[in-house]
Amino acid sequence: MEEYDYGIIGGGPAGYTAGIMLATSGKKVVLFEKDKLGGTCLNKGCIPTKAFLHISDLYSKLQNASSYGFQTGNITFDYKKIVDKKNQIVDRLRKSLELTVKNSGIKTVYSKACVKNKNTIIAEDKEYIVKNIIIATGSKPKEIKGLEFDGKFILNSNDILNLESLPKSILIVGSGAIGIEWARILSAFGVEVSIVEMAEHLIPQADIEVSKRIERIFKQKRISFFLNDKIKKVDNKKVVLMSGKEHTPEKILVAVGRTPIYPECDCKSILGDACGEIQLAHYAIHQAKAEVLGIPFNKKLVPSIIYGEPEIAWVGIKEQDTDDSYQKNILPISALGKSWCDDCTDGFIKLITKENKIFGAHIVSKEASSLIHILITAMQNNIGVKDLQKICFAHPTYAEGIFDILMKCN
Ligand SMILES: Cc1cc2nc3c(=O)[nH]c(=O)nc-3n(C[C@H](O)[C@H](O)[C@H](O)COP(=O)(O)OP(=O)(O)OC[C@H]3O[C@@H](n4cnc5c(N)ncnc54)[C@H](O)[C@@H]3O)c2cc1C
């Protein structure tokens, strides 16, 4: 019978981060993974979608190449090769992760595991004696009644990753990060995309001005959306919405959130998506770091990012959470020379401040996913508007937009 300091179930960002930190600090660790190391993030989530976003954006840019003086013929693509490219990126990153995990001294068991009691994990009929158990089993796509996944017509975020060919049309249910990113990918490849969202606006969790700007951008891109609406029924591939509108999409993608996977046990350490808090890879990673190294992080300052062109990033409070005591300033991205050079002028930087302090930051812009960290650093460390105004921001950059907007704040 093998004995370990820690038994970790789940090899996604939460599990492998905790495992690597524990093993490198000298603990004996066994990690159980029933599928592939890297979990949802690396194999079915963050990484494959960003690879597709990059490729679909490249395709859009190539189609627009003549406006820069390039002479190109008719640009076409082989979707199977695009999926291969995505797989190469994922495989390469996974091999690198497997090596890091191996070199850290973790024993990895590729099997489904279950908890027998607080010191015993069972995998493939074998018992592992452990002093501590960490559950990092992640989550799975949420199913809704009447829209059960069949992998052919009604898809989830796993099914859509490996389509052999693109559909002519798709109806996306839900406009959170997953729905918006897939709308962007598919629309860029020429798929007719519609979104049905039960809330009043797209990306209901975002600042209202962010939602409205994305709605405007989507209209320009001819991505149609139906707000305050839901699917009433699907009848022989005909979709009827509550509003009475009817659709006959070639496929439906259900992107309405994820359900935690939590094995029955009374374990105290539950990390990542399994704990049902914020379901993001960086939240999982920092939770693991807090658990293992005792380095806390501010859960109110976890950034939300939606990728694609333009990126969307936010942290802190939103317009709809504020009253008149807050100051709200907006800088259009088109005010920045860099945005014209990059041909990415649609978007804004919005700051919500009060008495020299930043309470919320909302960015729709190229590089928003990086820019937001400047503001998080200030918010986390109580660096006020007046101190940030003293920083020399380089020109021409998107970051100087932060300087410009800070100069508008009192
Ligand atoms: C399409 C999509 C795009 C996303 N994009 C982003 C993004 O851009 N940024 C971001 O921060 N987050 C993103 N996410 C969310 C991110 O993937 C998750 O928050 C993150 O993977 C959670 O990490 P985790 O370790 O908790 O769980 P997971 O990554 O789900 O890993 C859990 C692992 O546990 C294994 N497992 C489960 N049960 C058992 C068992 N009994 N025995 C053994 N192994 C088991 C699973 O096989 C899995 O590998 C995205 C998700 C999706 C679906």
PDBQT file of the ligand as one rigid body, heavy atoms in Angstrom, charges set to zero:
ROOT
HETATM    1  C1  LIG A 501     -14.849  26.964 -23.419  1.00  0.00    +0.000 C 
HETATM    2  C2  LIG A 501     -14.214  27.431 -22.138  1.00  0.00    +0.000 A 
HETATM    3  C3  LIG A 501     -13.363  28.524 -22.162  1.00  0.00    +0.000 A 
HETATM    4  C4  LIG A 501     -12.764  28.963 -20.990  1.00  0.00    +0.000 A 
HETATM    5  N1  LIG A 501     -11.939  30.043 -21.041  1.00  0.00    +0.000 NA
HETATM    6  C5  LIG A 501     -11.359  30.494 -19.909  1.00  0.00    +0.000 A 
HETATM    7  C6  LIG A 501     -10.459  31.581 -19.937  1.00  0.00    +0.000 A 
HETATM    8  O1  LIG A 501     -10.174  32.133 -21.001  1.00  0.00    +0.000 OA
HETATM    9  N2  LIG A 501      -9.911  31.988 -18.786  1.00  0.00    +0.000 N 
HETATM   10  C7  LIG A 501     -10.208  31.397 -17.587  1.00  0.00    +0.000 A 
HETATM   11  O2  LIG A 501      -9.686  31.814 -16.555  1.00  0.00    +0.000 OA
HETATM   12  N3  LIG A 501     -11.043  30.342 -17.526  1.00  0.00    +0.000 NA
HETATM   13  C8  LIG A 501     -11.627  29.881 -18.650  1.00  0.00    +0.000 A 
HETATM   14  N4  LIG A 501     -12.447  28.791 -18.597  1.00  0.00    +0.000 N 
HETATM   15  C9  LIG A 501     -12.702  28.167 -17.276  1.00  0.00    +0.000 C 
HETATM   16  C10 LIG A 501     -11.528  27.257 -16.874  1.00  0.00    +0.000 C 
HETATM   17  O3  LIG A 501     -11.335  26.282 -17.862  1.00  0.00    +0.000 OA
HETATM   18  C11 LIG A 501     -11.832  26.604 -15.538  1.00  0.00    +0.000 C 
HETATM   19  O4  LIG A 501     -12.183  27.597 -14.591  1.00  0.00    +0.000 OA
HETATM   20  C12 LIG A 501     -10.621  25.835 -15.015  1.00  0.00    +0.000 C 
HETATM   21  O5  LIG A 501     -10.271  24.812 -15.913  1.00  0.00    +0.000 OA
HETATM   22  C13 LIG A 501     -10.926  25.232 -13.642  1.00  0.00    +0.000 C 
HETATM   23  O6  LIG A 501      -9.836  24.499 -13.213  1.00  0.00    +0.000 OA
HETATM   24  P1  LIG A 501     -10.032  23.250 -12.223  1.00  0.00    +0.000 P 
HETATM   25  O7  LIG A 501      -8.670  22.723 -11.974  1.00  0.00    +0.000 OA
HETATM   26  O8  LIG A 501     -10.869  23.647 -11.097  1.00  0.00    +0.000 OA
HETATM   27  O9  LIG A 501     -10.909  22.210 -13.060  1.00  0.00    +0.000 OA
HETATM   28  P2  LIG A 501     -10.673  21.492 -14.450  1.00  0.00    +0.000 P 
HETATM   29  O10 LIG A 501      -9.770  22.264 -15.327  1.00  0.00    +0.000 OA
HETATM   30  O11 LIG A 501     -12.025  21.152 -14.955  1.00  0.00    +0.000 OA
HETATM   31  O12 LIG A 501      -9.901  20.164 -14.064  1.00  0.00    +0.000 OA
HETATM   32  C14 LIG A 501     -10.507  19.153 -13.324  1.00  0.00    +0.000 C 
HETATM   33  C15 LIG A 501      -9.860  17.844 -13.703  1.00  0.00    +0.000 C 
HETATM   34  O13 LIG A 501     -10.321  16.834 -12.797  1.00  0.00    +0.000 OA
HETATM   35  C16 LIG A 501     -10.462  15.614 -13.502  1.00  0.00    +0.000 C 
HETATM   36  N5  LIG A 501     -11.368  14.766 -12.721  1.00  0.00    +0.000 N 
HETATM   37  C17 LIG A 501     -12.662  15.010 -12.397  1.00  0.00    +0.000 A 
HETATM   38  N6  LIG A 501     -13.148  14.026 -11.604  1.00  0.00    +0.000 NA
HETATM   39  C18 LIG A 501     -12.128  13.138 -11.421  1.00  0.00    +0.000 A 
HETATM   40  C19 LIG A 501     -11.991  11.914 -10.708  1.00  0.00    +0.000 A 
HETATM   41  N7  LIG A 501     -12.992  11.415  -9.985  1.00  0.00    +0.000 N 
HETATM   42  N8  LIG A 501     -10.814  11.264 -10.744  1.00  0.00    +0.000 NA
HETATM   43  C20 LIG A 501      -9.770  11.765 -11.454  1.00  0.00    +0.000 A 
HETATM   44  N9  LIG A 501      -9.835  12.931 -12.163  1.00  0.00    +0.000 NA
HETATM   45  C21 LIG A 501     -10.998  13.606 -12.131  1.00  0.00    +0.000 A 
HETATM   46  C22 LIG A 501     -11.033  16.068 -14.858  1.00  0.00    +0.000 C 
HETATM   47  O14 LIG A 501     -10.806  15.085 -15.854  1.00  0.00    +0.000 OA
HETATM   48  C23 LIG A 501     -10.255  17.353 -15.096  1.00  0.00    +0.000 C 
HETATM   49  O15 LIG A 501      -9.086  17.117 -15.861  1.00  0.00    +0.000 OA
HETATM   50  C24 LIG A 501     -13.035  28.300 -19.750  1.00  0.00    +0.000 A 
HETATM   51  C25 LIG A 501     -13.868  27.178 -19.737  1.00  0.00    +0.000 A 
HETATM   52  C26 LIG A 501     -14.445  26.748 -20.908  1.00  0.00    +0.000 A 
HETATM   53  C27 LIG A 501     -15.337  25.535 -20.871  1.00  0.00    +0.000 C 
ENDROOT
TORSDOF 0
